Amino acid sequence: MTHQEPGRSGARAEERPSKLHDDGGSMLPERAADDTDQGWGEPAGGNDAWLLEQRPPHWD
């Protein structure tokens, strides 16, 4: 026997429309503060150019 809350039609959560307004923006930051270069104790700017230079030729 399943339990239903009063006023619920039995629809699963993914089938019910969301009551939150989706304006396209995220409520959460893209990255946590600890996952930034400064959070890891590294200088800002990154090393993307160096990593692309070191990419093995068989990855292309």
PDB file of N, CA, C and O in Angstrom:
ATOM      1  N   MET A   1       0.848  -1.176   0.000  1.00  0.00           N
ATOM      2  CA  MET A   1       0.000   0.000   0.000  1.00  0.00           C
ATOM      3  C   MET A   1       0.890   1.233   0.000  1.00  0.00           C
ATOM      4  O   MET A   1       1.826   1.326   0.794  1.00  0.00           O
ATOM      5  N   THR A   2       0.603   2.180  -0.885  1.00  0.00           N
ATOM      6  CA  THR A   2       1.411   3.391  -0.954  1.00  0.00           C
ATOM      7  C   THR A   2       0.716   4.516  -0.238  1.00  0.00           C
ATOM      8  O   THR A   2      -0.511   4.562  -0.150  1.00  0.00           O
ATOM      9  N   HIS A   3       1.517   5.419   0.271  1.00  0.00           N
ATOM     10  CA  HIS A   3       0.989   6.568   1.001  1.00  0.00           C
ATOM     11  C   HIS A   3       1.041   7.794   0.099  1.00  0.00           C
ATOM     12  O   HIS A   3       2.085   8.089  -0.483  1.00  0.00           O
ATOM     13  N   GLN A   4      -0.076   8.511  -0.025  1.00  0.00           N
ATOM     14  CA  GLN A   4      -0.107   9.749  -0.792  1.00  0.00           C
ATOM     15  C   GLN A   4      -0.486  10.888   0.126  1.00  0.00           C
ATOM     16  O   GLN A   4      -1.306  10.739   1.032  1.00  0.00           O
ATOM     17  N   GLU A   5       0.133  12.036  -0.129  1.00  0.00           N
ATOM     18  CA  GLU A   5      -0.217  13.214   0.637  1.00  0.00           C
ATOM     19  C   GLU A   5      -1.559  13.741   0.131  1.00  0.00           C
ATOM     20  O   GLU A   5      -1.885  13.575  -1.045  1.00  0.00           O
ATOM     21  N   PRO A   6      -2.333  14.371   1.003  1.00  0.00           N
ATOM     22  CA  PRO A   6      -3.611  14.932   0.565  1.00  0.00           C
ATOM     23  C   PRO A   6      -3.394  15.975  -0.529  1.00  0.00           C
ATOM     24  O   PRO A   6      -2.471  16.784  -0.440  1.00  0.00           O
ATOM     25  N   GLY A   7      -4.233  15.959  -1.551  1.00  0.00           N
ATOM     26  CA  GLY A   7      -4.142  16.923  -2.632  1.00  0.00           C
ATOM     27  C   GLY A   7      -3.144  16.559  -3.710  1.00  0.00           C
ATOM     28  O   GLY A   7      -2.974  17.321  -4.662  1.00  0.00           O
ATOM     29  N   ARG A   8      -2.491  15.444  -3.600  1.00  0.00           N
ATOM     30  CA  ARG A   8      -1.505  15.011  -4.603  1.00  0.00           C
ATOM     31  C   ARG A   8      -2.178  14.051  -5.569  1.00  0.00           C
ATOM     32  O   ARG A   8      -2.957  13.189  -5.160  1.00  0.00           O
ATOM     33  N   SER A   9      -1.877  14.201  -6.834  1.00  0.00           N
ATOM     34  CA  SER A   9      -2.506  13.343  -7.836  1.00  0.00           C
ATOM     35  C   SER A   9      -1.743  12.046  -8.036  1.00  0.00           C
ATOM     36  O   SER A   9      -2.183  11.178  -8.790  1.00  0.00           O
ATOM     37  N   GLY A  10      -0.607  11.905  -7.372  1.00  0.00           N
ATOM     38  CA  GLY A  10       0.181  10.703  -7.542  1.00  0.00           C
ATOM     39  C   GLY A  10       1.240  10.838  -8.624  1.00  0.00           C
ATOM     40  O   GLY A  10       1.954   9.875  -8.902  1.00  0.00           O
ATOM     41  N   ALA A  11       1.360  11.998  -9.236  1.00  0.00           N
ATOM     42  CA  ALA A  11       2.366  12.208 -10.274  1.00  0.00           C
ATOM     43  C   ALA A  11       3.749  12.190  -9.635  1.00  0.00           C
ATOM     44  O   ALA A  11       3.949  12.678  -8.523  1.00  0.00           O
ATOM     45  N   ARG A  12       4.688  11.620 -10.362  1.00  0.00           N
ATOM     46  CA  ARG A  12       6.052  11.574  -9.857  1.00  0.00           C
ATOM     47  C   ARG A  12       6.661  12.960  -9.939  1.00  0.00           C
ATOM     48  O   ARG A  12       6.188  13.802 -10.702  1.00  0.00           O
ATOM     49  N   ALA A  13       7.717  13.208  -9.154  1.00  0.00           N
ATOM     50  CA  ALA A  13       8.328  14.534  -9.057  1.00  0.00           C
ATOM     51  C   ALA A  13       8.794  15.046 -10.409  1.00  0.00           C
ATOM     52  O   ALA A  13       8.604  16.227 -10.702  1.00  0.00           O
ATOM     53  N   GLU A  14       9.397  14.208 -11.246  1.00  0.00           N
ATOM     54  CA  GLU A  14       9.911  14.671 -12.527  1.00  0.00           C
ATOM     55  C   GLU A  14       8.807  14.995 -13.523  1.00  0.00           C
ATOM     56  O   GLU A  14       9.073  15.628 -14.545  1.00  0.00           O
ATOM     57  N   GLU A  15       7.585  14.580 -13.252  1.00  0.00           N
ATOM     58  CA  GLU A  15       6.474  14.854 -14.145  1.00  0.00           C
ATOM     59  C   GLU A  15       5.722  16.122 -13.755  1.00  0.00           C
ATOM     60  O   GLU A  15       4.955  16.662 -14.552  1.00  0.00           O
ATOM     61  N   ARG A  16       5.941  16.595 -12.530  1.00  0.00           N
ATOM     62  CA  ARG A  16       5.233  17.784 -12.066  1.00  0.00           C
ATOM     63  C   ARG A  16       5.973  19.040 -12.513  1.00  0.00           C
ATOM     64  O   ARG A  16       7.204  19.058 -12.504  1.00  0.00           O
ATOM     65  N   PRO A  17       5.257  20.085 -12.901  1.00  0.00           N
ATOM     66  CA  PRO A  17       5.930  21.325 -13.275  1.00  0.00           C
ATOM     67  C   PRO A  17       6.575  21.976 -12.057  1.00  0.00           C
ATOM     68  O   PRO A  17       6.072  21.872 -10.938  1.00  0.00           O
ATOM     69  N   SER A  18       7.678  22.637 -12.293  1.00  0.00           N
ATOM     70  CA  SER A  18       8.395  23.299 -11.216  1.00  0.00           C
ATOM     71  C   SER A  18       7.701  24.603 -10.861  1.00  0.00           C
ATOM     72  O   SER A  18       7.189  25.299 -11.737  1.00  0.00           O
ATOM     73  N   LYS A  19       7.686  24.931  -9.582  1.00  0.00           N
ATOM     74  CA  LYS A  19       7.104  26.189  -9.143  1.00  0.00           C
ATOM     75  C   LYS A  19       8.153  27.302  -9.098  1.00  0.00           C
ATOM     76  O   LYS A  19       7.814  28.459  -8.847  1.00  0.00           O
ATOM     77  N   LEU A  20       9.416  26.964  -9.338  1.00  0.00           N
ATOM     78  CA  LEU A  20      10.472  27.964  -9.325  1.00  0.00           C
ATOM     79  C   LEU A  20      10.528  28.664 -10.674  1.00  0.00           C
ATOM     80  O   LEU A  20      10.307  28.047 -11.716  1.00  0.00           O
ATOM     81  N   HIS A  21      10.822  29.940 -10.646  1.00  0.00           N
ATOM     82  CA  HIS A  21      10.968  30.699 -11.884  1.00  0.00           C
ATOM     83  C   HIS A  21      12.362  30.469 -12.423  1.00  0.00           C
ATOM     84  O   HIS A  21      13.344  30.721 -11.725  1.00  0.00           O
ATOM     85  N   ASP A  22      12.469  29.996 -13.654  1.00  0.00           N
ATOM     86  CA  ASP A  22      13.769  29.740 -14.266  1.00  0.00           C
ATOM     87  C   ASP A  22      14.088  30.885 -15.206  1.00  0.00           C
ATOM     88  O   ASP A  22      13.546  30.962 -16.308  1.00  0.00           O
ATOM     89  N   ASP A  23      14.976  31.782 -14.767  1.00  0.00           N
ATOM     90  CA  ASP A  23      15.344  32.914 -15.608  1.00  0.00           C
ATOM     91  C   ASP A  23      16.625  32.641 -16.382  1.00  0.00           C
ATOM     92  O   ASP A  23      17.201  33.560 -16.965  1.00  0.00           O
ATOM     93  N   GLY A  24      17.077  31.398 -16.397  1.00  0.00           N
ATOM     94  CA  GLY A  24      18.280  31.042 -17.128  1.00  0.00           C
ATOM     95  C   GLY A  24      19.545  31.170 -16.305  1.00  0.00           C
ATOM     96  O   GLY A  24      20.579  30.623 -16.687  1.00  0.00           O
ATOM     97  N   GLY A  25      19.493  31.873 -15.193  1.00  0.00           N
ATOM     98  CA  GLY A  25      20.662  32.046 -14.340  1.00  0.00           C
ATOM     99  C   GLY A  25      20.751  30.932 -13.318  1.00  0.00           C
ATOM    100  O   GLY A  25      19.754  30.290 -12.990  1.00  0.00           O
ATOM    101  N   SER A  26      21.930  30.714 -12.832  1.00  0.00           N
ATOM    102  CA  SER A  26      22.127  29.671 -11.835  1.00  0.00           C
ATOM    103  C   SER A  26      22.066  30.272 -10.445  1.00  0.00           C
ATOM    104  O   SER A  26      22.557  31.377 -10.212  1.00  0.00           O
ATOM    105  N   MET A  27      21.467  29.548  -9.534  1.00  0.00           N
ATOM    106  CA  MET A  27      21.418  30.000  -8.149  1.00  0.00           C
ATOM    107  C   MET A  27      22.717  29.683  -7.432  1.00  0.00           C
ATOM    108  O   MET A  27      23.024  30.290  -6.406  1.00  0.00           O
ATOM    109  N   LEU A  28      23.478  28.745  -7.958  1.00  0.00           N
ATOM    110  CA  LEU A  28      24.727  28.349  -7.342  1.00  0.00           C
ATOM    111  C   LEU A  28      25.893  28.869  -8.157  1.00  0.00           C
ATOM    112  O   LEU A  28      25.789  28.993  -9.377  1.00  0.00           O
ATOM    113  N   PRO A  29      27.004  29.177  -7.501  1.00  0.00           N
ATOM    114  CA  PRO A  29      28.170  29.600  -8.268  1.00  0.00           C
ATOM    115  C   PRO A  29      28.673  28.464  -9.146  1.00  0.00           C
ATOM    116  O   PRO A  29      28.464  27.293  -8.831  1.00  0.00           O
ATOM    117  N   GLU A  30      29.331  28.803 -10.239  1.00  0.00           N
ATOM    118  CA  GLU A  30      29.835  27.787 -11.154  1.00  0.00           C
ATOM    119  C   GLU A  30      30.916  26.932 -10.495  1.00  0.00           C
ATOM    120  O   GLU A  30      31.010  25.732 -10.754  1.00  0.00           O
ATOM    121  N   ARG A  31      31.728  27.552  -9.646  1.00  0.00           N
ATOM    122  CA  ARG A  31      32.789  26.826  -8.944  1.00  0.00           C
ATOM    123  C   ARG A  31      32.782  27.224  -7.469  1.00  0.00           C
ATOM    124  O   ARG A  31      32.464  28.363  -7.125  1.00  0.00           O
ATOM    125  N   ALA A  32      33.126  26.300  -6.627  1.00  0.00           N
ATOM    126  CA  ALA A  32      33.268  26.600  -5.213  1.00  0.00           C
ATOM    127  C   ALA A  32      34.537  27.421  -5.003  1.00  0.00           C
ATOM    128  O   ALA A  32      35.485  27.305  -5.779  1.00  0.00           O
ATOM    129  N   ALA A  33      34.560  28.236  -3.978  1.00  0.00           N
ATOM    130  CA  ALA A  33      35.723  29.080  -3.701  1.00  0.00           C
ATOM    131  C   ALA A  33      36.978  28.240  -3.490  1.00  0.00           C
ATOM    132  O   ALA A  33      38.077  28.672  -3.837  1.00  0.00           O
ATOM    133  N   ASP A  34      36.826  27.051  -2.927  1.00  0.00           N
ATOM    134  CA  ASP A  34      37.986  26.181  -2.692  1.00  0.00           C
ATOM    135  C   ASP A  34      38.511  25.548  -3.977  1.00  0.00           C
ATOM    136  O   ASP A  34      39.614  25.002  -3.987  1.00  0.00           O
ATOM    137  N   ASP A  35      37.746  25.613  -5.048  1.00  0.00           N
ATOM    138  CA  ASP A  35      38.146  24.984  -6.300  1.00  0.00           C
ATOM    139  C   ASP A  35      38.708  25.998  -7.302  1.00  0.00           C
ATOM    140  O   ASP A  35      38.813  25.700  -8.492  1.00  0.00           O
ATOM    141  N   THR A  36      39.060  27.166  -6.835  1.00  0.00           N
ATOM    142  CA  THR A  36      39.677  28.170  -7.698  1.00  0.00           C
ATOM    143  C   THR A  36      41.189  28.084  -7.552  1.00  0.00           C
ATOM    144  O   THR A  36      41.699  27.401  -6.663  1.00  0.00           O
ATOM    145  N   ASP A  37      41.905  28.786  -8.434  1.00  0.00           N
ATOM    146  CA  ASP A  37      43.364  28.804  -8.338  1.00  0.00           C
ATOM    147  C   ASP A  37      43.809  29.314  -6.976  1.00  0.00           C
ATOM    148  O   ASP A  37      44.710  28.746  -6.359  1.00  0.00           O
ATOM    149  N   GLN A  38      43.177  30.385  -6.505  1.00  0.00           N
ATOM    150  CA  GLN A  38      43.547  30.935  -5.208  1.00  0.00           C
ATOM    151  C   GLN A  38      43.218  29.964  -4.080  1.00  0.00           C
ATOM    152  O   GLN A  38      43.950  29.896  -3.093  1.00  0.00           O
ATOM    153  N   GLY A  39      42.140  29.220  -4.211  1.00  0.00           N
ATOM    154  CA  GLY A  39      41.773  28.237  -3.195  1.00  0.00           C
ATOM    155  C   GLY A  39      42.797  27.118  -3.084  1.00  0.00           C
ATOM    156  O   GLY A  39      42.976  26.535  -2.014  1.00  0.00           O
ATOM    157  N   TRP A  40      43.469  26.820  -4.190  1.00  0.00           N
ATOM    158  CA  TRP A  40      44.512  25.787  -4.197  1.00  0.00           C
ATOM    159  C   TRP A  40      45.887  26.373  -3.880  1.00  0.00           C
ATOM    160  O   TRP A  40      46.877  25.643  -3.832  1.00  0.00           O
ATOM    161  N   GLY A  41      45.952  27.703  -3.661  1.00  0.00           N
ATOM    162  CA  GLY A  41      47.220  28.330  -3.346  1.00  0.00           C
ATOM    163  C   GLY A  41      48.080  28.588  -4.568  1.00  0.00           C
ATOM    164  O   GLY A  41      49.298  28.719  -4.447  1.00  0.00           O
ATOM    165  N   GLU A  42      47.470  28.665  -5.747  1.00  0.00           N
ATOM    166  CA  GLU A  42      48.194  28.902  -6.990  1.00  0.00           C
ATOM    167  C   GLU A  42      47.950  30.323  -7.461  1.00  0.00           C
ATOM    168  O   GLU A  42      46.935  30.923  -7.107  1.00  0.00           O
ATOM    169  N   PRO A  43      48.861  30.874  -8.253  1.00  0.00           N
ATOM    170  CA  PRO A  43      48.636  32.222  -8.770  1.00  0.00           C
ATOM    171  C   PRO A  43      47.472  32.230  -9.762  1.00  0.00           C
ATOM    172  O   PRO A  43      47.191  31.228 -10.418  1.00  0.00           O
ATOM    173  N   ALA A  44      46.803  33.378  -9.858  1.00  0.00           N
ATOM    174  CA  ALA A  44      45.679  33.511 -10.788  1.00  0.00           C
ATOM    175  C   ALA A  44      46.193  33.477 -12.222  1.00  0.00           C
ATOM    176  O   ALA A  44      47.344  33.827 -12.481  1.00  0.00           O
ATOM    177  N   GLY A  45      45.356  33.065 -13.134  1.00  0.00           N
ATOM    178  CA  GLY A  45      45.731  33.073 -14.537  1.00  0.00           C
ATOM    179  C   GLY A  45      45.774  31.688 -15.134  1.00  0.00           C
ATOM    180  O   GLY A  45      45.459  31.521 -16.313  1.00  0.00           O
ATOM    181  N   GLY A  46      46.146  30.709 -14.375  1.00  0.00           N
ATOM    182  CA  GLY A  46      46.148  29.339 -14.862  1.00  0.00           C
ATOM    183  C   GLY A  46      47.299  29.041 -15.805  1.00  0.00           C
ATOM    184  O   GLY A  46      48.156  29.888 -16.058  1.00  0.00           O
ATOM    185  N   ASN A  47      47.298  27.842 -16.309  1.00  0.00           N
ATOM    186  CA  ASN A  47      48.359  27.375 -17.200  1.00  0.00           C
ATOM    187  C   ASN A  47      47.763  26.674 -18.415  1.00  0.00           C
ATOM    188  O   ASN A  47      48.327  25.701 -18.917  1.00  0.00           O
ATOM    189  N   ASP A  48      46.622  27.171 -18.885  1.00  0.00           N
ATOM    190  CA  ASP A  48      45.939  26.532 -20.009  1.00  0.00           C
ATOM    191  C   ASP A  48      46.803  26.496 -21.267  1.00  0.00           C
ATOM    192  O   ASP A  48      46.822  25.488 -21.973  1.00  0.00           O
ATOM    193  N   ALA A  49      47.517  27.585 -21.554  1.00  0.00           N
ATOM    194  CA  ALA A  49      48.357  27.621 -22.757  1.00  0.00           C
ATOM    195  C   ALA A  49      49.432  26.545 -22.684  1.00  0.00           C
ATOM    196  O   ALA A  49      49.681  25.846 -23.666  1.00  0.00           O
ATOM    197  N   TRP A  50      50.064  26.411 -21.534  1.00  0.00           N
ATOM    198  CA  TRP A  50      51.110  25.395 -21.376  1.00  0.00           C
ATOM    199  C   TRP A  50      50.524  23.988 -21.532  1.00  0.00           C
ATOM    200  O   TRP A  50      51.127  23.125 -22.170  1.00  0.00           O
ATOM    201  N   LEU A  51      49.352  23.767 -20.947  1.00  0.00           N
ATOM    202  CA  LEU A  51      48.724  22.453 -21.066  1.00  0.00           C
ATOM    203  C   LEU A  51      48.386  22.117 -22.511  1.00  0.00           C
ATOM    204  O   LEU A  51      48.550  20.973 -22.935  1.00  0.00           O
ATOM    205  N   LEU A  52      47.916  23.105 -23.273  1.00  0.00           N
ATOM    206  CA  LEU A  52      47.609  22.856 -24.685  1.00  0.00           C
ATOM    207  C   LEU A  52      48.881  22.561 -25.476  1.00  0.00           C
ATOM    208  O   LEU A  52      48.856  21.743 -26.396  1.00  0.00           O
ATOM    209  N   GLU A  53      49.993  23.215 -25.130  1.00  0.00           N
ATOM    210  CA  GLU A  53      51.268  22.930 -25.799  1.00  0.00           C
ATOM    211  C   GLU A  53      51.746  21.511 -25.513  1.00  0.00           C
ATOM    212  O   GLU A  53      52.383  20.894 -26.367  1.00  0.00           O
ATOM    213  N   GLN A  54      51.455  20.990 -24.343  1.00  0.00           N
ATOM    214  CA  GLN A  54      51.915  19.672 -23.923  1.00  0.00           C
ATOM    215  C   GLN A  54      50.976  18.552 -24.366  1.00  0.00           C
ATOM    216  O   GLN A  54      51.231  17.381 -24.083  1.00  0.00           O
ATOM    217  N   ARG A  55      49.908  18.898 -25.049  1.00  0.00           N
ATOM    218  CA  ARG A  55      48.921  17.902 -25.482  1.00  0.00           C
ATOM    219  C   ARG A  55      49.562  16.908 -26.459  1.00  0.00           C
ATOM    220  O   ARG A  55      50.201  17.321 -27.427  1.00  0.00           O
ATOM    221  N   PRO A  56      49.399  15.618 -26.214  1.00  0.00           N
ATOM    222  CA  PRO A  56      49.978  14.609 -27.102  1.00  0.00           C
ATOM    223  C   PRO A  56      49.388  14.689 -28.507  1.00  0.00           C
ATOM    224  O   PRO A  56      48.203  14.990 -28.655  1.00  0.00           O
ATOM    225  N   PRO A  57      50.176  14.429 -29.526  1.00  0.00           N
ATOM    226  CA  PRO A  57      49.690  14.538 -30.909  1.00  0.00           C
ATOM    227  C   PRO A  57      48.561  13.550 -31.220  1.00  0.00           C
ATOM    228  O   PRO A  57      47.733  13.827 -32.088  1.00  0.00           O
ATOM    229  N   HIS A  58      48.510  12.420 -30.541  1.00  0.00           N
ATOM    230  CA  HIS A  58      47.456  11.445 -30.842  1.00  0.00           C
ATOM    231  C   HIS A  58      46.098  11.858 -30.302  1.00  0.00           C
ATOM    232  O   HIS A  58      45.109  11.179 -30.581  1.00  0.00           O
ATOM    233  N   TRP A  59      46.005  12.950 -29.537  1.00  0.00           N
ATOM    234  CA  TRP A  59      44.719  13.450 -29.052  1.00  0.00           C
ATOM    235  C   TRP A  59      44.001  14.297 -30.085  1.00  0.00           C
ATOM    236  O   TRP A  59      42.808  14.561 -29.939  1.00  0.00           O
ATOM    237  N   ASP A  60      44.696  14.728 -31.122  1.00  0.00           N
ATOM    238  CA  ASP A  60      44.080  15.590 -32.151  1.00  0.00           C
ATOM    239  C   ASP A  60      43.283  14.789 -33.138  1.00  0.00           C
ATOM    240  O   ASP A  60      42.702  15.353 -34.065  1.00  0.00           O
TER     241      ASP A  60
END
